[in-house]
Amino acid sequence: MLEAWLEFGRGPLFRFSFALMVFGLLRILILTAISMWEAYDRNPDKILPWKDLTVRTFGWLIPLGTLWRRRPIYSLISVLFHIGMLLVPPFLAAHILLWRGATGFGWPALPQAAADWLTVLVIVTAICLLAGRLFHKAARSLSRRQDYMWPLLIMIPFLTGYVCANIETAPGTYQWMMLLHVWSANLIMMMLPFTKIAHCVLLPLSQYVTGLAWKFPLGAGQRVVETLGYGDRPTWVERPRLATDDVAAPTEEA
Amino acid sequence: MLTAEELEKSLEIPKKPSVVERQKLPVRYHVEDFDVDDRPRRFLQAFAAILKHTNYRLALDHYIRVSSKCSRCTAQCQIYEATEAPEDVPCYRSELLLSVYRRHFTISGILRGRILGDPGLTDEKIQEMADSYYNCTACRRCHFECPMGIDHALVTHLARYILSEIGIAPRALVVSTREQLIGKTGNTSAIPVPALLDSLEFLTDDMEEEKGVTIPFPIDQEGADYLFIAPVSDFMMEADTLMGIAAVFRATGDKWTVGTKYYDGINYGLFYSDHIMEEVLGKIRREADRLKTPKILIGECGHASRTAKYFYPTFCGAEAAQPVINILEYTHRAWKEGRIKLDPNVITEKVTYHDPCNLARPGWVVEQPRELTKAFCKNYVEMTPTRRDNICCGGGGGTVSIDEIRPYRTGIGGKVKAEQIRATGAKYCIAPCANCKKQLRELMEDQNVDCEIVGLHDLLYKAIIFDDAEKGSE
């Protein structure tokens, strides 16, 4: 019975989650690209600080210079977390083996020892990030459910994967661990495009999006006023639909 | 962090309770009376109209997808540093508007709202936004620290734009803008042309006495190289800055002119309305066209320079628009070309330089004023942090023009800045921006820092040498 669930997780469910992840990410990438083009096309003024935007984009994609300026410890933890998370799943020998079995092609794998250490790194840094969120006053006040959920959720496949690969357990336990591993990984892939993890594909566009959004379309202000039905009497010319004729009352200044 | 007592003093609402009650708006700044009924609906209508005609949707969609609530921005926000209140985390501030967007303008948000029976935007939330978005100085430091690239100042700008469309905008800004756009004088300080001419003539007389040469302010010179647009308040408040600029032109011999049909660089549109920004820039364009000046030169002013530099092409003809330069760029180039002579022995006191957000943050005017200052101020020190990372004066985003919130600006807003300037031990702090000058002077006074705030051209005027000066006049 357990075996069947595991097979389903590795087979059809994996194919579904993987496709959902790929197409989900593609969807938001394409939607963003279309919106960016529309914004660019909307205005005759095409002047944008391309170089500055590109420098900033790479400054965050490869955060060697940017991260250390503030909160260096937190930054280091976050970078290590990302490195481990990006490297281990696609370059683990066992994963590539599975992939090769199904599709017939593969790619070079990480040495097992490196993969193990990186896995431990992800688990430790995920705990640190979670703790940081819990004990940093500002972060705690901002956090939503998904912000706590993600480090926990990401820890599950890494923890179970590590156990399966390195620790000898009873066969029953191994199967449970593997089931948890496969299903949690599928869940991650399925949720990824619909949560903040979408930044994995959107981050390279962030600076350009902001740059484009600062381009205000010609005549938009007037069109907004017309849409709102203020006609030629926008708020700053005459006060439309005034409640009273009182000019604001005198002040009580010290 | 400030003490509880200081916080209370800064946060006090300097208005009659009856006004707050009538307008249902517990904010520190004054607002002209406006319909208070049905505000959430009208807010959403304005939001929808703005989204329809602008590019903001692109940014909002992106921000709600990537926002990770990591709170890195707290390390950069001087307001948060002063209050340490969760409401002052830049990301929290942005979330106020982003959550409205998510709830009312995305399919998933609308569905969720229906299913969970969430009533959506409330009047209380509008009140919170009206307060919060005018606590932010829109300095954009947090943008440079956000790993996700969220520009909280853009969200602040948009939120204020929406609020202004339902009548919520600081009276100080609205009244000035009304004078500028439909008033008799056509400028924010309501300075009529005769007063302007009088004051310029007076400055010329003064300079002749001090420098021994005639330094004119050319008026309405058709075909001059540069149309000079200063923040209009300079004509009344910053005589030294203007004299320095006139002296530079006297030395270089380039043709420049002040136009009498329009001479105000101030553009509060940057602070609360794209529509106003466009209208004000249109006035500059009409004046530049009238006088047939090929270039536009903006005086010592951060927001005037930024609106002109980055938005003049947008609203006034794209590539065909006249190029915009800032006076610091001009003077720096003239000095590099050897067209200005400066006496390095006049200013001996310790001098530091404050980067106005709107000049330095885009990386536009950063090194030029430094090279220039070092050329004649031997005793120059940097602030920490500095350049693109410099701390805002605390009166950014138009808040400096709101006199009634001075305790907030000099208490919470400028606390970090005051300590930064104090630490340099400088006698002069150069702040080449009319907004920063006013704010920093009030700040130095309220925080008891012994430092004189000047414009770059104020000091330069003292040091500039004219070879043809009449002897004996010194």
Interface residues (C-beta under 8 A of the other chain):
Chain A: I28 L31 T32 S35 M36 E38 A39 R42 N43 P44 D45 K46 I47 P49 D52 R56 T57 W60 P63 T66 L67 R69 R70 R71 Y74 S78 H136 K137 A138 A139 S141 L142 S143 R144 D147 K196 A198 H199 L202 L203 L205 S206 Q207 V209 T210 L212 A213 W214 K215 F216 P217 L218 G219 A220 G221 Q222 R223 V224 V225 T227 L228 P234 T235 W236 V237 R239 R241 L242 A243 T244 D246 V247 A248 A249 T251 E252 E253 A254
Chain B: P14 K15 K16 S18 V19 H30 V31 E32 D33 F34 D35 V36 D37 Q45 A46 A49 I50 K52 H53 T54 N55 Y56 R57 L58 A59 D61 H62 R65 V66 S67 S68 K69 C70 S71 R72 T74 A75 Q76 Y80 E84 P86 V89 C91 Y92 E95 H143 F144 E145 P147 M148 G149 I150 D151 L154 S164 E165 I166 G167 A169 R171 V174 T177 R178 L181 I182 S273 D274 H275 I276 M277 E278 E279 Y310 F311 P313 T314 F315 A318 E319 P362 G363 D389 E404
